Amino acid sequence: MSVRRVVIAGAGKVGRSIAAELLENGSEVLIIERDPQKIRTDALPEARWLLADACELSQLDAAGLNEYTVLVAATGDDKVNLVVSLLAKTEFGVPRVVARVNHPKNEWLFTESWGVDVAVSAPRLITALVEEAVSVGDLVQLMRFRQSDASLVELTLAENAPVIGQRLSEITLPADSALVVILRDGRAVVPSPDATLEDGDEILAVTTNAEAEEKLAVLLGQAPAGAGAPG
């Protein structure tokens, strides 16, 4: 299995944290930073460090950006992240570009037109996680993948959800949706045909359009008020 090569633009707390996780998972990481004071080779000695401006085409070329499979634009400046993403995709053909969105008002810019495959907005993600933490039986959108317009969604099954106790082979999922994993008591359960759904299960799924998302919410959500065993 080939080693994943990742370049990270920005050596702030976010960039260093991402680099540390990737290095721990066996990736080869290059960190590009233009501020000498943020170069922390002692903190991440396994990473390659480059003092350079990631918005400069010649410096990206010298870094051999075309040899990397993933670029993460992780600076605290949305303009910089957009420029780096565009250069990585159009000039160097980096297959996968992930960009950090610092200000939610700029999120609409982080699209395929700017070379962004996945936009990560910390404020939006935190909001989604808060919703997920307090919502049972409601579908919560965790992330949208710009290139395919697909969404990663989460739903915690309520005790009165109609699918409780059913095997997945007995459940017909909406078209354009797929279960990714079932989280149960801190464990990941593979969504095999024989797997059953239980009260409190966290379901992670991918949907490719709003209609599929709505149908999945109805399928996995709470039973309608007044529903139950006939008397």
Backbone bond lengths (Angstrom), bond angles and torsions (degrees), N, CA, C in turn:
res aa  C-N    CA-C-N  psi(-1)  N-CA   C-N-CA  omega(-1)  CA-C   N-CA-C  phi
1 M - - - 1.458 - - 1.526 109.25 -
2 S 1.330 116.66 128.14 1.454 120.92 -176.49 1.522 110.66 -74.33
3 V 1.328 115.84 150.15 1.459 121.49 179.94 1.521 108.82 -77.83
4 R 1.328 116.25 133.22 1.461 120.56 177.92 1.519 109.25 -74.77
5 R 1.328 116.46 129.07 1.463 121.65 -179.24 1.523 109.03 -106.01
6 V 1.318 115.52 121.01 1.471 121.12 -174.28 1.522 109.47 -125.53
7 V 1.315 116.39 135.78 1.461 121.29 173.08 1.522 108.37 -112.69
8 I 1.318 115.65 133.49 1.463 121.87 -179.38 1.517 108.89 -116.38
9 A 1.330 116.17 124.08 1.459 121.16 176.25 1.517 108.07 -95.33
10 G 1.328 116.28 113.82 1.455 120.58 -179.17 1.507 111.98 112.49
11 A 1.345 116.23 118.64 1.461 120.93 -176.95 1.522 111.87 -110.73
12 G 1.337 115.87 31.33 1.457 119.41 173.64 1.520 109.83 -74.60
13 K 1.321 116.40 -167.47 1.467 119.85 -178.00 1.518 111.65 -60.82
14 V 1.343 116.49 -39.42 1.462 120.16 -179.47 1.523 110.53 -66.39
15 G 1.326 116.74 -48.99 1.458 120.70 -179.29 1.518 112.69 -60.62
16 R 1.340 116.34 -43.26 1.467 120.07 -179.48 1.529 110.93 -67.17
17 S 1.322 116.18 -37.89 1.466 119.48 179.57 1.521 111.23 -64.65
18 I 1.336 116.13 -42.85 1.466 120.28 177.46 1.523 109.96 -62.81
19 A 1.333 116.18 -44.64 1.463 120.54 -179.28 1.530 111.30 -60.00
20 A 1.330 116.86 -42.51 1.460 120.70 -178.97 1.522 111.19 -61.48
21 E 1.341 116.66 -42.52 1.461 120.77 179.54 1.526 110.97 -65.40
22 L 1.332 116.35 -43.61 1.459 120.14 -178.84 1.524 111.87 -65.64
23 L 1.322 115.99 -40.70 1.461 119.85 178.59 1.530 110.90 -63.50
24 E 1.331 115.58 -39.69 1.466 120.07 179.30 1.523 110.88 -64.39
25 N 1.342 116.36 -29.50 1.460 121.22 179.80 1.523 113.09 -88.79
26 G 1.333 116.79 6.38 1.458 120.27 174.28 1.508 116.71 93.00
27 S 1.329 117.55 10.19 1.462 120.04 178.94 1.528 110.66 -81.71
28 E 1.328 114.37 156.22 1.467 120.86 172.56 1.517 106.91 -95.74
29 V 1.337 117.84 125.07 1.462 121.46 -170.07 1.519 111.66 -123.14
30 L 1.329 115.30 133.15 1.462 123.11 170.83 1.520 107.61 -114.68
31 I 1.334 116.90 126.60 1.465 121.49 178.47 1.524 108.65 -109.66
32 I 1.340 115.79 124.43 1.465 121.47 178.94 1.522 108.71 -106.91
33 E 1.322 117.10 126.31 1.467 121.98 -179.16 1.526 109.51 -144.30
34 R 1.331 115.83 136.14 1.469 119.17 -178.29 1.531 113.28 -94.04
35 D 1.343 117.16 -12.55 1.460 121.39 -179.73 1.525 108.86 -97.34
36 P 1.338 117.70 113.13 1.479 120.24 -177.67 1.519 113.04 -57.24
37 Q 1.335 118.04 -30.18 1.457 121.23 -177.31 1.532 112.51 -70.32
38 K 1.329 116.34 -16.28 1.463 119.66 179.87 1.529 112.76 -96.53
39 I 1.306 116.45 -2.94 1.464 119.97 177.20 1.526 108.13 -74.95
40 R 1.333 116.97 111.29 1.468 122.30 -174.94 1.528 109.60 -122.01
41 T 1.305 115.92 68.53 1.468 119.55 -178.53 1.522 111.66 -63.16
42 D 1.350 116.23 -27.50 1.466 119.27 179.70 1.519 111.34 -69.79
43 A 1.343 116.57 -30.90 1.467 120.49 -178.41 1.521 111.68 -75.78
44 L 1.325 115.83 -35.24 1.469 120.62 -179.07 1.529 109.22 -133.59
45 P 1.332 117.65 72.80 1.470 120.44 -176.32 1.522 113.00 -67.64
46 E 1.336 117.83 -20.90 1.469 119.82 -178.02 1.528 111.92 -77.01
47 A 1.323 116.43 -17.20 1.466 120.25 -178.87 1.525 110.89 -85.24
48 R 1.328 114.93 156.27 1.467 120.42 168.78 1.525 107.08 -87.78
49 W 1.312 116.89 138.87 1.461 121.20 -179.78 1.530 109.53 -118.92
50 L 1.311 115.94 141.48 1.462 120.40 178.62 1.519 109.09 -138.01
51 L 1.328 116.00 119.45 1.464 121.81 174.84 1.525 107.97 -81.92
52 A 1.313 116.14 102.76 1.466 120.34 -175.02 1.516 109.49 -163.30
53 D 1.320 115.53 166.05 1.459 122.46 175.88 1.525 108.07 -96.47
54 A 1.329 117.05 112.92 1.460 120.97 -176.10 1.524 113.00 -69.16
55 C 1.322 117.16 -7.53 1.475 120.29 176.24 1.526 112.16 -90.38
56 E 1.323 116.54 -5.20 1.463 121.30 -179.54 1.522 109.73 -93.84
57 L 1.320 116.30 118.41 1.461 121.97 -176.04 1.522 111.83 -58.08
58 S 1.323 116.89 -43.17 1.465 120.35 -176.81 1.526 111.58 -64.78
59 Q 1.327 116.86 -35.00 1.457 119.84 -178.63 1.525 110.96 -74.91
60 L 1.329 116.43 -33.35 1.463 119.70 174.80 1.524 110.41 -67.44
61 D 1.319 115.74 -37.42 1.465 120.81 178.38 1.526 109.84 -64.33
62 A 1.338 116.00 -43.00 1.464 120.44 179.32 1.528 111.37 -64.97
63 A 1.331 116.31 -27.67 1.471 120.73 179.77 1.521 111.82 -78.81
64 G 1.346 116.62 -8.65 1.461 120.06 179.98 1.512 112.81 71.78
65 L 1.341 115.44 42.50 1.463 119.51 -175.06 1.526 112.90 -60.71
66 N 1.305 117.04 -28.12 1.472 120.49 -179.12 1.529 112.63 -66.94
67 E 1.323 117.57 -10.79 1.465 121.21 -179.99 1.531 112.41 -93.14
68 Y 1.333 117.31 0.93 1.459 121.16 -177.55 1.528 110.85 -103.97
69 T 1.316 115.77 149.19 1.470 120.71 -177.28 1.523 112.86 -97.07
70 V 1.333 116.98 -20.43 1.464 120.84 -179.34 1.522 109.21 -138.52
71 L 1.334 115.89 138.05 1.461 120.52 170.26 1.519 108.24 -121.84
72 V 1.332 115.69 135.10 1.455 121.64 175.54 1.524 108.24 -116.00
73 A 1.339 116.60 114.90 1.462 121.35 176.73 1.520 106.97 -90.01
74 A 1.337 116.83 102.11 1.466 121.31 -168.52 1.517 113.64 -119.69
75 T 1.328 117.90 22.09 1.460 119.37 -179.01 1.528 110.00 -76.41
76 G 1.321 115.80 170.70 1.457 120.60 178.67 1.510 113.33 -88.34
77 D 1.330 117.54 9.32 1.464 123.16 -178.61 1.525 109.06 -118.25
78 D 1.319 117.90 116.13 1.457 121.03 -177.80 1.524 112.40 -63.38
79 K 1.320 117.78 -35.30 1.471 120.27 178.82 1.520 110.75 -62.51
80 V 1.322 115.96 -43.71 1.459 120.71 178.26 1.522 110.55 -62.83
81 N 1.317 116.82 -44.55 1.466 120.22 -178.76 1.526 111.82 -62.24
82 L 1.318 116.92 -36.89 1.462 120.23 178.01 1.525 111.48 -68.01
83 V 1.319 116.85 -44.89 1.464 120.69 -179.54 1.524 111.06 -63.55
84 V 1.337 116.34 -45.11 1.470 120.73 179.37 1.523 110.26 -61.47
85 S 1.316 117.25 -42.56 1.468 121.60 -179.86 1.517 110.98 -62.16
86 L 1.320 116.11 -45.56 1.466 120.55 -178.86 1.524 111.22 -63.69
87 L 1.323 117.10 -44.17 1.463 120.42 179.31 1.533 110.82 -64.03
88 A 1.317 116.27 -43.39 1.464 120.01 -178.44 1.521 111.20 -60.21
89 K 1.323 116.68 -41.98 1.461 120.69 -175.40 1.528 111.91 -79.04
90 T 1.335 117.49 -46.67 1.472 120.34 -172.53 1.521 113.46 -84.13
91 E 1.332 117.61 -35.63 1.463 120.18 -175.57 1.524 113.40 -93.88
92 F 1.346 116.32 -27.82 1.459 118.71 -174.83 1.525 113.34 -121.36
93 G 1.316 117.28 -4.28 1.459 120.90 175.85 1.510 114.29 61.65
94 V 1.345 117.43 34.87 1.466 119.99 177.86 1.533 108.08 -63.90
95 P 1.325 118.74 124.72 1.475 121.13 -173.66 1.523 114.70 -61.21
96 R 1.327 117.36 -37.47 1.462 119.91 -175.05 1.525 110.30 -131.56
97 V 1.327 116.37 123.51 1.461 121.63 -179.28 1.528 109.33 -121.77
98 V 1.321 115.45 122.17 1.461 122.38 178.08 1.527 107.69 -114.15
99 A 1.334 116.77 130.85 1.461 119.95 -176.41 1.515 111.75 -126.28
100 R 1.310 115.37 138.75 1.464 122.00 176.42 1.527 109.87 -83.71
101 V 1.328 115.91 131.98 1.467 121.76 174.62 1.522 107.59 -103.82
102 N 1.331 116.25 116.88 1.462 119.85 -177.41 1.525 112.78 -85.45
103 H 1.319 116.13 -37.19 1.455 120.83 -177.47 1.527 109.56 -119.98
104 P 1.334 118.46 120.91 1.463 121.75 -176.71 1.524 114.25 -53.26
105 K 1.328 117.80 -30.30 1.467 120.36 -178.80 1.528 111.67 -65.20
106 N 1.333 117.01 -19.20 1.469 120.78 -179.86 1.522 113.00 -94.95
107 E 1.322 117.39 -0.43 1.461 120.65 -172.13 1.534 112.26 -59.59
108 W 1.339 116.67 -33.90 1.465 120.09 -177.14 1.529 112.62 -63.44
109 L 1.334 117.13 -19.99 1.462 120.92 -179.82 1.530 112.76 -78.53
110 F 1.327 116.83 -24.62 1.466 121.02 -172.48 1.530 110.25 -82.70
111 T 1.321 114.61 76.51 1.457 121.58 -176.31 1.523 110.03 -125.82
112 E 1.320 115.10 -179.46 1.464 121.61 177.96 1.523 111.45 -59.68
113 S 1.329 116.79 -29.08 1.472 120.62 179.20 1.523 111.66 -60.85
114 W 1.332 116.37 -28.06 1.460 121.05 177.75 1.527 111.66 -101.88
115 G 1.335 116.40 13.43 1.462 120.12 176.15 1.509 114.65 83.88
116 V 1.336 117.81 8.25 1.464 121.68 -175.91 1.527 110.29 -90.40
117 D 1.318 116.36 123.51 1.462 121.45 174.90 1.522 111.07 -88.49
118 V 1.326 116.15 -42.45 1.467 121.03 179.75 1.522 108.33 -134.32
119 A 1.337 115.93 123.57 1.460 121.26 176.52 1.525 108.46 -104.15
120 V 1.328 115.97 130.40 1.466 120.79 -178.95 1.517 108.48 -116.31
121 S 1.323 115.55 112.45 1.452 121.80 178.87 1.519 108.82 -103.99
122 A 1.321 116.63 110.51 1.463 120.18 -177.88 1.526 112.10 -58.81
123 P 1.345 119.56 -46.88 1.470 118.82 178.99 1.528 112.12 -59.27
124 R 1.334 117.08 -43.06 1.462 119.74 -179.30 1.533 110.61 -66.66
125 L 1.348 116.35 -40.87 1.458 119.99 -179.33 1.520 110.76 -64.99
126 I 1.337 116.93 -40.66 1.464 120.31 178.79 1.525 109.92 -64.04
127 T 1.343 116.24 -41.62 1.463 120.01 177.86 1.521 110.66 -60.73
128 A 1.340 116.15 -43.36 1.464 120.58 -179.83 1.519 110.88 -63.56
129 L 1.331 116.24 -40.07 1.455 119.55 -179.11 1.524 111.32 -69.13
130 V 1.333 116.84 -34.43 1.457 120.28 175.55 1.524 109.71 -64.64
131 E 1.342 115.83 -45.39 1.460 119.88 177.85 1.526 110.53 -59.66
132 E 1.334 115.53 -42.50 1.464 120.21 -179.13 1.523 110.77 -63.96
133 A 1.335 116.06 -34.76 1.457 119.80 -176.79 1.527 112.13 -71.46
134 V 1.331 117.43 -27.89 1.463 119.56 -175.61 1.519 112.65 -108.80
135 S 1.331 118.04 -3.65 1.458 120.87 -175.91 1.526 110.78 -109.34
136 V 1.317 115.91 127.55 1.453 121.78 172.75 1.519 107.37 -120.13
137 G 1.314 116.21 127.57 1.453 120.10 -179.04 1.511 113.95 88.17
138 D 1.335 118.04 0.67 1.462 121.41 178.40 1.526 109.69 -112.87
139 L 1.321 116.20 138.40 1.460 121.21 179.15 1.523 109.43 -79.16
140 V 1.322 116.73 130.06 1.461 121.94 -179.27 1.518 109.11 -120.12
141 Q 1.321 117.30 127.86 1.458 121.52 177.83 1.521 108.77 -83.26
142 L 1.339 116.48 118.52 1.454 121.46 -178.59 1.517 112.43 -89.93
143 M 1.331 116.98 -37.22 1.462 119.93 -174.85 1.520 109.88 -159.66
144 R 1.343 115.49 146.14 1.458 120.35 174.77 1.527 109.10 -116.29
145 F 1.328 116.68 132.02 1.462 122.10 178.45 1.525 108.02 -92.57
146 R 1.323 115.68 113.58 1.456 120.61 -170.76 1.519 113.51 -62.16
147 Q 1.323 116.70 -41.78 1.456 119.79 -171.91 1.530 112.19 -65.11
148 S 1.323 117.52 -37.91 1.462 120.65 -176.68 1.522 112.58 -107.34
149 D 1.336 117.54 -5.67 1.460 123.25 -177.06 1.526 111.57 63.47
150 A 1.328 117.00 18.72 1.460 120.83 176.73 1.529 109.38 -84.15
151 S 1.331 115.71 159.44 1.459 121.20 -179.93 1.523 110.30 -128.05
152 L 1.325 115.56 144.03 1.455 121.46 170.22 1.519 106.48 -96.15
153 V 1.338 116.97 120.65 1.454 121.22 -176.13 1.520 110.32 -122.20
154 E 1.335 115.60 159.43 1.461 121.06 -178.54 1.514 109.13 -136.03
155 L 1.317 115.45 143.69 1.457 121.39 174.88 1.517 108.91 -146.26
156 T 1.339 116.52 131.95 1.458 121.69 174.54 1.523 108.16 -96.92
157 L 1.322 116.19 122.88 1.462 120.51 -175.38 1.526 111.40 -69.42
158 A 1.324 115.67 128.75 1.457 121.13 175.26 1.523 109.32 -81.64
159 E 1.329 116.35 162.53 1.463 120.06 -176.65 1.524 112.59 -66.19
160 N 1.347 116.93 -20.59 1.460 119.34 179.86 1.526 112.75 -103.98
161 A 1.342 116.69 15.44 1.465 119.50 178.06 1.526 109.52 -65.04
162 P 1.327 118.32 135.95 1.470 120.84 -175.48 1.523 114.78 -64.23
163 V 1.350 117.89 -16.82 1.471 119.94 -176.99 1.524 113.13 -92.02
164 I 1.336 117.46 -3.68 1.463 120.15 -179.36 1.528 110.34 -58.30
165 G 1.338 116.29 130.22 1.453 121.90 178.63 1.519 114.66 87.84
166 Q 1.318 117.30 -8.31 1.460 119.93 -179.51 1.525 111.32 -87.32
167 R 1.356 115.14 147.27 1.463 119.66 171.62 1.522 108.40 -78.84
168 L 1.332 116.22 151.88 1.458 119.76 -179.22 1.527 111.97 -62.37
169 S 1.336 116.32 -29.25 1.464 119.89 178.57 1.528 111.33 -65.85
170 E 1.331 116.72 -18.81 1.460 121.19 -179.88 1.525 112.53 -91.94
171 I 1.320 115.95 -5.03 1.465 120.92 -175.79 1.524 109.50 -108.76
172 T 1.307 116.54 127.30 1.470 121.50 177.23 1.514 108.84 -95.85
173 L 1.323 115.77 107.91 1.460 120.26 -179.92 1.521 110.45 -73.89
174 P 1.321 117.56 151.56 1.460 120.02 175.50 1.526 110.71 -61.56
175 A 1.328 115.49 150.60 1.467 119.22 174.62 1.528 108.72 -59.56
176 D 1.324 116.86 151.67 1.461 122.73 179.24 1.524 112.88 65.94
177 S 1.340 116.53 30.77 1.455 120.18 174.38 1.520 108.93 -143.90
178 A 1.333 115.98 153.15 1.462 120.61 179.86 1.517 109.39 -152.90
179 L 1.338 116.37 138.53 1.453 120.77 175.87 1.533 108.91 -77.54
180 V 1.322 116.06 136.55 1.460 121.47 -179.47 1.523 110.70 -98.47
181 V 1.328 116.60 -49.71 1.465 120.55 -178.35 1.525 109.12 -160.81
182 I 1.329 116.08 154.07 1.458 122.56 172.93 1.528 107.09 -112.04
183 L 1.321 117.33 124.10 1.462 121.68 178.16 1.525 108.53 -100.50
184 R 1.339 115.90 121.64 1.467 120.85 -175.43 1.526 109.57 -139.04
185 D 1.324 116.34 117.75 1.475 121.38 178.21 1.523 112.33 53.03
186 G 1.323 115.81 41.60 1.455 120.29 178.03 1.512 115.25 78.86
187 R 1.340 116.78 5.36 1.461 120.95 179.43 1.518 110.01 -114.27
188 A 1.335 115.76 152.46 1.461 121.50 175.72 1.525 108.86 -96.35
189 V 1.311 116.45 122.35 1.460 122.34 179.23 1.521 108.85 -106.08
190 V 1.327 116.37 123.60 1.463 120.65 179.04 1.531 109.09 -68.26
191 P 1.336 118.57 128.74 1.468 120.59 -178.81 1.529 112.88 -74.67
192 S 1.351 115.93 70.88 1.463 121.55 178.23 1.529 109.50 -83.51
193 P 1.338 118.43 163.71 1.474 120.96 -179.02 1.524 113.62 -55.58
194 D 1.343 117.62 -31.79 1.466 120.60 -177.00 1.528 113.20 -88.91
195 A 1.316 117.29 -6.33 1.468 119.86 179.99 1.525 109.54 -68.65
196 T 1.332 115.69 139.59 1.458 120.25 178.15 1.524 110.16 -107.77
197 L 1.321 115.28 157.81 1.461 121.19 179.99 1.520 109.21 -100.30
198 E 1.352 115.28 137.30 1.458 120.92 -176.70 1.521 110.78 -125.38
199 D 1.309 115.01 158.61 1.460 121.86 176.20 1.529 109.79 -55.72
200 G 1.322 116.30 129.90 1.458 121.13 178.43 1.509 114.74 90.00
201 D 1.340 118.32 -5.42 1.467 120.80 176.97 1.533 109.80 -60.85
202 E 1.329 115.57 138.12 1.466 120.84 170.94 1.517 107.66 -96.88
203 I 1.312 116.64 120.53 1.456 121.71 -178.52 1.528 109.33 -103.61
204 L 1.317 116.34 122.53 1.459 120.96 172.48 1.522 107.73 -105.30
205 A 1.326 115.70 130.02 1.464 120.25 -176.76 1.522 109.70 -141.21
206 V 1.320 115.29 162.33 1.462 122.15 175.23 1.521 108.22 -115.48
207 T 1.317 116.78 131.09 1.460 122.08 174.93 1.520 108.65 -124.39
208 T 1.320 116.21 150.88 1.473 119.07 -175.77 1.522 113.67 -108.14
209 N 1.330 117.08 -0.91 1.468 118.69 175.76 1.525 109.08 -160.32
210 A 1.331 115.11 166.61 1.461 120.80 -175.68 1.525 112.02 -65.25
211 E 1.327 117.49 -35.05 1.459 120.72 -179.43 1.527 110.98 -63.45
212 A 1.343 116.29 -44.23 1.463 120.19 178.37 1.520 110.55 -63.86
213 E 1.330 116.37 -37.09 1.459 120.84 179.41 1.530 110.83 -63.17
214 E 1.333 116.12 -43.68 1.471 120.58 179.69 1.526 111.30 -65.25
215 K 1.340 116.96 -42.66 1.460 120.52 -179.61 1.530 111.05 -65.68
216 L 1.333 116.44 -37.98 1.461 120.04 178.64 1.527 110.56 -65.81
217 A 1.335 115.87 -38.79 1.461 120.20 178.24 1.523 110.80 -61.58
218 V 1.333 116.60 -41.07 1.466 120.93 178.78 1.526 110.51 -67.33
219 L 1.330 116.16 -42.17 1.463 120.84 -177.67 1.524 112.06 -64.08
220 L 1.332 116.76 -43.50 1.464 121.24 -173.92 1.523 113.24 -97.22
221 G 1.327 116.92 -10.88 1.458 120.04 -174.62 1.507 113.73 -76.50
222 Q 1.320 114.12 -172.68 1.456 120.28 -177.99 1.526 110.90 -67.28
223 A 1.343 115.02 152.65 1.454 119.57 174.50 1.524 108.83 -66.94
224 P 1.330 118.81 145.72 1.456 121.01 -179.92 1.524 111.35 -57.33
225 A 1.332 116.10 151.78 1.463 120.98 -179.82 1.519 109.37 -57.23
226 G 1.334 115.68 134.82 1.455 119.64 179.11 1.508 113.89 88.59
227 A 1.363 116.86 -8.75 1.461 119.40 -179.85 1.513 109.62 -76.35
228 G 1.301 116.54 153.55 1.457 120.36 178.65 1.497 109.75 162.24
229 A 1.309 116.98 -171.09 1.455 120.92 -178.41 1.514 109.17 -68.46
230 P 1.331 117.74 136.14 1.442 119.93 -179.67 1.511 111.03 -62.88
231 G 1.355 117.03 140.69 1.446 120.83 -177.24 1.516 112.47 -90.54
